[in-house]
């Protein structure tokens, strides 16, 4: 882990962060130019780097944060960047996490043979830089720590940063994150008490290829929800996760394939307490010794108190009509932000990036058609700047 530190410069005379919370979104949109951040996003988008390969992205981020006067540490858990911005009055330390890597070819749906920013991490990174550079010009209480994480797509980056001592660098009391979502641009979908499923893996060796093929089909039949294949399927999926006690309150998505006489499988389930149940079903159907991963990769479960507090905050600052609640996990997606939430309370919120009149397939991550509205950057920067400074000032 290499350390390069620059002290924050005192920049007085700017309006306090609370002003952002008081002004309506439309007024803020008209009052602040975001052309530089849009240019940054386009630069990152044009230079996608897969999990663990984010050297250029990290360099761009670190350079901008140093120029804004933050204390910057590079090389945390690989290409991770950590930056600390201290306010001019006492308060708490809160953290903001942004992931930097692009989607590898194997995880793209109808994509290319090279990494591509089809999950919005280029927007996530840009929003994180935007929050930092915006707050560096303002007066606020407390301290904001920024965690720019590598290798989220491979679910290895958060663990690497934690092992490299990121929590000792930031000393935060809570941590927050945004992720692009297939909602109208500028809408926010909060996740109090819910999140995203973890993942379990394993293998079984059987007596013949025919037996393996049959078992793979049997394991796949455990799935309770089909992968969306059409825009209508995507719309139904997004509607269902917003229904309290809806069809996705409990879900299983299994993937198994036979390779000669061996079955290799993985599955996601929600809620996470179902892992023993699903493992037992696989063992029963296998009729042979099953080798599982030592433990399933943990589900991301967002604390309810912080999620409800963010919901109330957003309803006050961006308007009730632009805030929705997620009640169930997206069955097909995992997130290693789970590991940060295992250590700190916090929030994980979906930021709408769907252009007006665009099809939902243009705003659903990992699809080759993913084409987010760059105006979401301004919405994310404004909303999270106000939220983070509010939380840092809370005693």
Secondary structure, 3 states (H helix, E strand, C coil): CCECCCCCCCCCCCCCCHHHHHCCHHHHHHHCCCHHHHHHHHHHHHCCCCCCCCHHHHHHHHHHHHHCCCEEEEEECCCEEEEEEECCEEEEEEEEEEECCCECHHHCECCCCCCECCCCHHHHHHHHHHHHHHHCCCCCEEEEEEEEECCCCCCCHHHHHHHCCHHHHHCCCEEEEEEEEEEECCCEEECCCCEECCEEEEEEECCCHHHHHHHHHHHHCCCCCCCCCCHHHHHHHHHHCCCCCCCCCCEEEEEEEEECCEEEEEEEEECHHHHHHHHHHHHHHHCCCEEECCCCECCEECCHHHHHHHHHHHHHHCCHHHEEECCCCECCCCCCHHHHHCCCEEEEEEEEEECCCCCHHHCCCCECCCCCCCCHHHHHHHHHHHHHHHHHHCC
